[in-house]
């Protein structure tokens, strides 16, 4: 028996060290099990859902998809580059406010609004990034928070931003060539499929980015920035580029959110919103694009559940408490987030099998 | 033996004391100094290293060796003096710019990317100097040039059999070899090696010394090291630092018999 164990050890020593043996360590380009099939299947499911669910549920799915885009943009910073920002809502809010302000009373074309909302958010991101990326760790968190609160008070305390009440979007954006309207976001289904398409494009774009040399450099910066500088990477421009792209994508999510709600208010830029999107990432699993989407889905559904008076009665008014406790419980049980549930279960099963063998 | 042929080919440049050197140094520090809150960590240090030689810097803890190497690599700005590399004054160049110009370094503490594979570690550093890093439609994993460079670096460091392993699962000695390979993958002309032998066993040390001896044919190597036996075995020149200053700089035989060095550092019985 003892000699058998020895032979086992030798064999596992010789085989150890490949990705499969070490477990759930991420590939540098973060290829995940199933490759493109899993996100493609999820996209088809999103596309097929309006056939079977009520308009109310469609509305909820649109909200989920917008928050998934927002979470994916933050994942580029937190998971890919290792930059934990607590001010990401500023870019969502700027995208949303620019959309409403540029639409005016008569509405505007998406061909104008999309570049405008993304450029405004990216512009603020360049400024915030250039100043905050000089700091690290908790200081970076605080500086990004401070810049977001600054943007919050600007829209909160100015006439143009409508103060604490916010402003209404009187006419939803359209896309037209000549007199021919191609897309009217004021209609339910076209808007639904636009949001799903933007989610798919955002996911594909970030996946493409992470597999490129640029994305690999971001991964290197996350693991050991000093070593990257020693190898010859000027790391600040890389980080600033990631910060700006993340800001622009959050601005795009803001545009969609403004169209969905038909109004904006300063709470879009508040630190609650920045904290919520960070929680979505932690909930779903940092370091995975699927985790970001999964986190957005589960977070939004749980919030909806705990806010429902029909289901929970008077407890619904304390939804922050119930949602918070649930998330704490999940994170305690699943440190790698919901996306790590498979590895976690495999680990438990392997430990059980090991225990069974040794007794 | 490649090292032997080098010795016979370049005896004057490699073994003569600095004053007599006719070869142009690839890397040169002139009157380098750094003060921390009024305390001189490095004071008026001049040192140079040519292609084809290993120039070792020895000294007790706190002698200023790490500060010196950090100023040469560009991680730390000097308070006085200048650094020249490949004919340029690089004193004001950032570390990444110096690295892209061919100034590579390794760290005392192993600084590999532990969660990536051995090949990925080298491929990543190899892509540092490639044009168009923003071309996001190109797959890094298919970067044949970087992969070829990385495999050559791994072969030079004796790690080509471990390319697919996760770096964190390597032995300590192999991690130090990987550190060198990552440096080589950036195609450096000069190497600043900060205690590459730290924590290594006898066999691993022997392998690393053989690697250094073969690398010096084509590289200028500045070696900071605590292992005296190893230093006297491979170094062509040795500079001794005490309290931030150079007290001696000469060929190993002269350093061994230098009275000031023996008193300050080597101690009796060495």
Interface residues (C-beta under 8 A of the other chain):
Chain A: X16 X17 X18 X19 X21 X22 X25 X26 X28 X29 X208 X209 X211 X212 X213 X214 X215 X216 X217 X219 X220 X223 X224 X226 X227 X228 X229 X230 X231 X232 X233 X234 X235 X238 X241
Chain B: X73 X75 X94 X95 X96 X97 X99 X100 X104 X105 X107 X111 X112 X113 X114 X115 X116 X117 X120 X123 X124 X125 X127 X128 X129 X130 X133 X134 X135 X136 X137 X138 X139 X140 X141 X143 X162 X164 X165 X166 X168 X169 X170 X182 X183 X186
